[in-house]
Structures are given as structure tokens and as C-alpha cells.
Amino acid sequence: MQNPVSRHIARQMAAHSGAMDTVAPHPVPDPLALGRRVRELRQRRGLKQSELAGDRLSTAYVSRIESGQRRPERDVVGYLAERLSTTTDFLVTGIGRDEMADARLKLRYAELALHSGEAAEAERLLRALIEDASVPLGHLRVDAEFSLARSLEIQGRLDDAIHVLEGLRADRDVPQPLDVAIALSRCYRESGDLSRAIDVGDKGMRVVEELGLRGTEDAVKLTVTLAAAYFERGDTAHAHHLCQTAVEDSESSLVPAARAAAYWNASVIASERGQLSASVALAERALALLGETMDDRNLSRLRGELGLLLLRAEPPDVDRAERVLDRARAGLSANGGSGVDLARCDSGIALVRLHRGDFENATRLARQALAAAGDGAPMVAASSSIVLGRVAWARGDADSARGHYRDAVATLTSRAADRSAATVWYELGDLLDQAGDLAAARDAYRSAAASMGLRAERQALAEIRL
């Protein structure tokens, strides 16, 4: 079932953030504006329409272009630009070479801030760029708005990100609608609106089929994004089918990121089904592929998730988990990992120390993770409180243990119910039961059942156990 490990994986891999979520610019010229610029430049150069047409075009065709009655193909625009001693970008957008280069540089600077983990700074730069009427963005506006949506999503402002992405989806001239569909479905899923997440993903898949794009990188990303939404809704059978389809389709892909996305999401489903050995193998295969292309910071994030997955095995693979988590934390520290990323690793390492019987360091790391998680990472905070409770219980302090478990309950209660919380709720149920807090344990089991959307009979089993 989807714990902090699989939720982070779904967010990172369903349509991988950062450099892999880009929209390639292919501007569609406005025929009236393009025709006016062609006519003005031709007249300024002192050329007749027949001279501009040359040996390639007819005079009548040039006349129709200038009057806005024809939208020329890209190669024709390039030919006209060469004859008029200008650039294709200027004819398409009206923006000169220097102006376009300056706008592109500002966009690139904002994207670098985004990829460096400075989402708030990226948002500031992107809004300034988009809202400055004196800066001619032209077709770069799509890229700027897409990056703005990413910065908002990373900050957890999902409603704002959805607003921007819905605007892009409504634009028929967006060159890469699948990128928008992937991001929008992901944001709806993260916000808890699973119906819309699935609707957006299903519509995107129809486009994939209609255009014969199955097996492409974008199609694989969209498939695993849609699978994550079905998984969250509790339809694990269909999610498994989609992930297997993505794995099969990705085998023909030469793009490591697409194959890695398929393997990692298949790993999440295998974990849900209790197939932990297969889950770990698929996750390691994904990491091997990502090592060819992913930056060290994001690779360290996912390596940390593998470490947490190893701790869920029966019995936990503590030695391997420790090695993986230590390596992940070192990578995050060296490459600008966020406070939440470091907190997630610290929480996992605290659990390793608990398994080792090193209660002092387990407590120190869990408290460190709890403080860093704050209100922005409730799953990390709850997991850290649970480690503190388990340490207290191991030391014979039952009252403190129950207090830490109740802190975890309060943290989980403050977040929307979904499958990612169910594992922690079940763990809390067991621990509260062990600690003798039967009423709280019963509530935890009920919350787990509600989070997963389980049938009433399973909830009844949890109550019978009490």
C-alpha cells in the first residue's frame, strides 16, 4: 500500500519533475500578424512580391500570405525570412533576435532556480517575466507558464498549479499537450481529486491512441501517472495492468527515464501486493537506469525511498537499508536537497538505529526529522513520532510511548485520508493495541480502512481483533 515511499515515488516518477517536464516550443504563427510583418519588411527592403517569391513560390501565394489568407509551413517561413534578411522567430512572433535571446535567458535563469530546489525564487522570477509587458515572450510564454506550474506544485500550492495548467490545457496551440496532461493529472491526484486526475489521464490516453504515440516517452509517463491515480483510488488491479503495460511499452523505448518510470511504478504496485522482493528488484532496476540521466539530487531522493522500502521487508533488510539511506543522505546534503528530503532520510535512519538498539541516536534523528518536517510533511512527522514512541516503549516508558503515538494520530488526522496514510494508520493501530490504548487503536484501524476505501467487512475484522 502506498506509504511515504510510494507517494514520493509516484510524484517523482509518474511524470518526472525538473528537466524531464519540459514543453518543446513549436510556435504556431498567426497568419494576419505574420503576413503584415512579411509585407512591411518586403516594402522596407524595396522588393516586389515576385522578387520575394523567387524560384520557389508563386507571386499569388506570397500575396495570400501577406493578406493573412494562408498560414505557411515552417520551411516556407524560413525561406521568406532568409529572403528578407531576418529570422524565422521575428516573422512568427514579431520579436527580434536580441529581444528573444534576452527573454530566453531570463526564462533559463528561472528554470535553473527551479531545478536547484529554489521553487519560491523560481516562482518570483517567472511571474516577473510573465507579467512584464515590456518583455516579449512570444512562444516562450508556454514554457514560462509550465515552469510556473511546476514551481507552484513543488511548493505544495496545488490549486494554483492546477489553475495555470488548466489554462494551458485550454490553449489549442500548446505544442506538447501530453506534458500538460501528465502534470495536471498528477496535481489533481496530489490534491485528492482522484476523479479529475483519472479523467485528465484517460483523455490523454485517448490522444495517445488516436495519434499512434503508444510506446513513446510521453505515453509511458502518462500511463504511469494514470496508474498512480487509479492506485490511490483503490483500483489496484487496473493500476497493476497499466504499470505492466507501461513496462512492456517502455522496453522498446531508448529513453532511460521512460523505462525507469515504468519500473518504479511497477515496484509500487508490487509492494502493495506484498511482493516486496519483486518490488525492490524493480526499484533497483529503475535506479540503475536513472543513474544514466538523472541529476545527483533527484537520484539521492529516490535512493532514499529505496532504503525506506527495504525497511518494510519481512524481515527488514536493515544492513542494505542503512547503506542506501546513508548514501542518499550524503548525496542530498552535497547537492542541495530540501529540508523535507533530509527529514525523510533522517526518519528512515532513525528506524535503522532503533533496529540496532541504538536508542540514543534513534531518538536524536527522529526528533531532528520531526522538527524539520514541520507542518509541510505530515507523513514524515507521523513516522518520526512513531519511532520516538517505539523507543520509549523499548525503554519501558509506556506513558511516553502512548503520548508519541497520539502525536502521530493528531498529525495524520490533520491530513486528507488517502492510501498513503493507510500503512501508518495500521502500524499505529498495532502499536496502540500493544500499548493498551484500545480505543485509540480501534480509531486508528477505522482510519486506515477509511483511507484505503476498504469494504466494511475488513473494517469489521479490525474491530474483532480488539
N, C-alpha and C positions, 0 to 999 in steps of 0.2 A: 504494500500500500504506500501511498506517496507521502513520505516524511520530508524533513527539510532537504534531505539529499535529492530525492526525485523531483521536488518542486523546483529547486535551483537548477537541476539538470534540464528540466523541461523549459525553464525560462532561458537558459543559456543556449540550449541546443535545438529547440524546436525551430527556431529560425535565428541562428546565432547572431548575437549583438555585435556592435562595433563595426569592424571593417567588412564583415560579411553582409551587413544590412545596408547596402547602398543602392541607389537608383541611378542607373546609367542615363545620361542626358541624350535624348534624341529629339530636339525641339521640332514641333510641327509649325511651319510658318503660316502666319495669317496672310492670305492671298492679297487682300487690299493693301495692307501695310507694305508687304514685300514689293508689290507692283509699283507703289508710289516711290519707294526708295530706288528701284531699278530705273524708273523714268527720270527721277531727279538727278541721279548720278550720270545717266546717259547724256542728258542735256548739258550737265556741267562739263562733261568730257567733250562735248561738241560732236557726238556721234549720232548718226541716223539709226533708225530701227534695223534697217537692212545691214548696216555695218556691225551693229551689236550681234545680230543673228549669226553672222559669219557663214561658214560652210555647214554648220551643224544644225541650226534651227531655221525655221521659216520666219519671214517678216511678220506674217499674220500671227504666228504663235507668240512672238515677242510682244506684239500689240495686245494680245489677250492677257498675257502675264501682267503687263503694265496697267491694264484696266481692272485687274483683280478677277478676271473671269477664269483663270487657270491657276491651279496650285502646282508648280513644277516639282519634279522629283529632285531628290537631294543632289544627284550628279549634275542636273541642269543648273541648279542654283550655284554649284561650284564653278561651272563653266561661265555663267554670267558674271560671277564675282571676279574670275580671272580676267575676263574681257574688260571689266570696269575698274580694274586695279584696286579691288577692295577684298574683304574677307567674306566667307560664307556666313559667319556669325553676324556680321553687320547687316547683310541683306535679310537674314532671318529675324534678327532681334532689334536692329537699329542701334546696337551698341558697338562702339568702336573697339579696336583691339586692346588699347590701353585700359579702357574702362572695364572691359570684360576680364582682363587679366587681374585688375585690382579687386574686382568683385570675387573672382575665383580664389585669390589669395586670402581674402577675409573669410571666405567660407572654409577654406582649408585650415586656417588657424583655429576656427571654432571647432572643426571636426577633430583636430589634434587634442584640443582641450577635452572633448568628449571621450576620445579613446584613451586619454591619460587618467580617466576617472574623475575629472572635474566637471561633473554634469551641470552644476549650477552656473559655473563660469561659461560653459558652452551655451547654456540657455540664454545668458545675458548677451553674449556675442551674437548669437543667431537672431535674437529678437531685434537687436540694434541694426543688424544687417537687413532684415526683412522689412522693418518699419521705416527705414531711412529712404525717403522718396528720392533723394539725390543719388542713391547707389543703384545703378542699372543692373538688376539681377538677370532679367530675361529668363532663359530656360533653367538657370541655376536656382530659381525660386523653388522648384520641386525638390531639389537636393537639400536646400536650406530648411524647408518645412519638414522634410522627412527626418533630418538630423535633429530638428527641434523636438519632434515627437519622441525620438529616442532619448533625448536628454530628459524630457518630462517623465518618460516611463522609468528610467533609471532612478529618478528621484522619488518614485512611488506616486507621482501625480497622474494616475491612470486616466481619470476623467478628462483632464486637459490634453493628454496624449491622444485619447480617443477622438476628441473634438478636432484636432489637427488632422488625424488620419482619415476621419470621415470626410473632411473637406477634400483631401487628396483623392479618396475613392470616388467622389462625385465628379472629379475632373476627368473627362473622357480622354484628354490628351496626355495623361500620365503615362510615361513610356514603359514602366515596369509595374503593372497593376498587381502582379503576384507578390512583389515585395511588400506592397501596401496591405494586401490581404493577410499575409503572414503576420505582420506587425499588429494589425488591427485585431485579428483573431487572438493573438497572444495577449494583448492588453485586455480584451473583454474577458478572457479566461482568468487572468490575474485579478481582475476586478470582481470576479464571482459571477459574472453574467454569462453562464455557460451556454445558454440557448443562442445568444447572439454570436458567441465565439464559434459555435458549430455552424450556424447559418452562414457566417462570413467564410469559414473554411470550406463548407460544402459548395458554395457558389464559386469559390476559387478553383476547386477541383473540377467543376464543370467546364471552366475555361481551359484548364489543363487538357481535358479530354477533347474538347472541341478543336483546340489548336494543335493537338498531337504532341504535347510537351512532356508526356509521361517519361520518366527516367532522367529528366534534366535536373540540374542542381536545385532550381527554384521549386520544381514539382516535388522533389523529395523533401525539401524543407517544409513545404506547405502540408504534405501528408503527415509528417511527424507532429507538426503544430496542431493539426486537426485531431490526431490521435491523442495528444495531451488533453484536449478539451473533452473528448469522449471519456477518457480515463478519469478525469476529475468528476465527471457526471456519474461515474459508476458503471459505465458500459465497457467493462474491461475486455470482454470478448471482441467487440468491434475495434477497440483500441489495439488489441493484440494483432488483429487482422491487418489493420492499417500499418502498424510497425513492420510486420513481416513483409507486406507489400513494398514498403519503403526500402527495406533491406534488399529484397530481390531486385528492385529497380535500381538501387544505388550500385549494385555490383557492376553494372555496365557504365557507371559514371567514372570519369577520370579525375573528378574533383574530390579530394580527400575530405573536405568539410561536409559535403553531402553524405558521403558514406558514413562519416563519424556521427552525424546527426541521427541517421537511421539506426546505427548500432547502439548509440547511447539510449535512445528512447526505447528500443527493444530491451535494453538492460533494465529500464524502469519497470516495464511490464513483467519481465521475468522475475524481478524482485517482488512485485505484487503477488505473483502466483506462487511465491515461496521457492522459486528455483534460483537460490542465491548463488550457487556455483556458476550456473549459466549467466546470471546477471553480472557477476564480477568479470567473467571471461569477455562478455560483450563490452563492458565498460573499459577494460584494458585494451581491447582491440580499437575502440574509439579513440582512446588517449594516444595510442601509437600512431594513428592516422593524423590526429591533431598536432602531434609533435612536428609534423612536416610544415604546418602552415600557421598555427596559432601563436600569438604573442605569449611571452612567459607569464604575464599576469593572469590572463584568462586560463591558460593551461594549468597554472597553480590552483586556481579556483576549482577546476574540475578534478584535479588530482586530490584536493581536499575532500570532495564529495565521494570519491572512490574510497578514501580512508574511512569515512563515516559508514559507507556501505559494508566494508569489511567488518566493522564493529557490530553489524546487525546479524552476521552469520551465526549459525548454531553449530558448534560453539564459536564465539567471536575470534577472528584471526587477529589477535592483539599485536603480535610481532609485526606482521605486514602493515597493519593499520598504523602502527606507531611510525614506521619508516616513511610511509606515504604521507601522513599528516605532518611530520616534521619537515619533509621536503617541501610540501605545499606551503607551510607557513613561512619557511625561509624564502621561497620564491615570491610570496605575496609581500613580505617585508622589503625585499630588494627591488620590487617592481611596482610599488605604489598601490598595493591592494587596499581596498576600503576598510574602514573600521569594522563593518559588519562581516566582511570576508575573514578578517583576522579573528573576530569573535567566534565565528563558526568553527574555525580550526582550533582555537583555544578550548572551546567546549568539547570537541572531539578528543583532544589531547588530555583534557581533564578526565574524561571517561577512561582513557588508556591508563592514566595514573591510578585511577580507582581500581581497575582490574589488577594493577601491580601491587596494590596495597599501600601505595604512597599517598596517604590521606592528606598530608600537609600540602603537597603540590597540586593534588586534585582540587582541594578547596581553593587554593590561590588562583589557579587557572579558571575555575568555574566562576569565581567572583569577578575576575578580570573580564571574562566573556560577558557576564551578566551586566556589568557596568557599561561595556562598550555597545552592547545590543540596544540598550535603552528601550524606547517605545517603537523604534523602527524595525526591529527584527524579533517579533514575539516568539517565533518558534525557537530561535537561539536562546532567548531569555528563559523560556519554559524548560528547555533541555538542560540549561545550566542550573536552574533551580532544582531540577530532579537529581542532578549529580550531587549537589550540596545535601539534598535530603538523603541520598543513599550513603554518603559519607557519614552523616550524623547517625543514621541507623546502624551502620557498621561499628560505630564507636559506642553504641548503646544508648544514644540520646534520642529516645523515641519522640519526645515532645518537639524537639528541634526538627526532626525528620518530617513530622506531620506539618509543621509550620512551613517548611520549604516546599512540600508537596502542595499545600494550599496556595502558596505564592504562584506555583506553576498553574494551578487551576484558575486563579484570578487572571493570569496573563492570557491563557488560552480562551477564557470566556470573553475577553475583550475583542477577539478577532472573529471574523466570519467563519461559520462552520464549513469545512471542506475536507476532502480526503487527506490533505497534507497534515491536518491536525489529528486524524483518527489514530495513527500509531502512537502518538504521545498520550492521547487520552486513554488508550488501552493500557499503556505502560503505567500511567498514573493510577488507573483502576486497580491494577495488580499491587502496586506499591502501597496505596492507601488501605487496601484489603489486608496486606501484610502488617501494616502499622496499626490495624484495629479500628480505623476510621471507616466503618461500614457504610454510613450514609453518604459520605463523600465519594467512596468507591463506587457505590451504586450510581451516583450522579455522573461520575466520570465514564462509566460504561455506557450510560444513556447518551452522553455527549459524543462518545466515539461512534455509536450506532447512528446518531443523527448526522454526524459529519460525513459518514460514508453512505448515507441513504439506504441503510440495510433494512431488510424485511423485519417485521415485528417479531417473528419467531426467534431471530438471532438476538434481538434485544432481550427477549424473554429468557434466553439461555444465560445471558449475563446476569440477570436478576436471580435466576435459580441458583447460580453459583454462590450467591451471597447467602 
